[in-house]
């Protein structure tokens, strides 16, 4: 089991997951988002390659349009 902190909230997962799986879990698929892992932005092209580790601190920002 791994524990991640997502936007300041602890969450536990049964097994390691990658960023793409996290996006699906958070029901953010198809939205314009930015994800920071331990202070570094993860490029969208690397979402499926980045496996998250126990203790990772994540900030997930969803872009909101408006005018």
C-alpha positions in Angstrom: 0.0 0.0 0.0 1.3 3.5 -0.8 0.2 6.8 0.6 0.2 10.0 -1.5 -0.7 13.5 -0.5 -2.8 15.1 -3.2 -3.6 18.8 -2.8 -2.8 18.5 0.9 -5.1 15.5 1.5 -3.6 12.0 2.2 -4.9 9.2 0.0 -4.0 5.5 0.0 -3.7 3.1 -2.9 -3.4 -0.6 -2.9 -0.4 -0.7 -5.3 1.8 1.8 -7.1 0.1 3.7 -9.8 1.2 6.0 -12.6 0.0 9.5 -13.3 -2.5 8.4 -16.0 -4.1 6.0 -13.6 -4.3 8.7 -10.9 -6.1 11.0 -13.4 -8.6 8.3 -14.0 -9.0 7.7 -10.3 -9.7 11.4 -9.7 -12.1 11.4 -12.7 -10.1 14.2 -14.4 -9.6 12.4 -17.7 -10.1 14.8 -20.7 -9.7 17.9 -18.6 -6.9 20.4 -18.9 -4.7 19.8 -15.8 -1.2 20.4 -14.6 0.4 18.0 -12.0 3.3 18.9 -9.8 5.2 16.0 -8.1 7.4 16.9 -5.2 7.8 20.4 -6.5 8.4 19.6 -10.2 5.9 19.8 -13.0 5.3 16.5 -14.8 5.1 17.0 -18.6 1.9 15.5 -20.0 3.9 13.4 -22.4 5.3 11.5 -19.3 2.1 10.9 -17.4 2.0 7.2 -18.4 5.7 6.7 -17.6 5.7 8.4 -14.1 5.0 5.8 -11.4 4.1 7.5 -8.1 5.9 6.4 -5.0 4.9 6.2 -1.3 5.2 9.7 0.3 4.9 11.7 -3.0 3.4 15.1 -2.6 1.2 16.1 -5.5 -0.6 19.2 -6.5 -3.2 18.9 -9.2 -4.5 22.0 -10.8 -7.5 22.0 -13.2 -7.6 24.9 -15.7 -10.9 26.8 -15.6 -11.9 28.9 -18.6 -14.0 31.9 -18.4 -14.4 35.4 -19.5 
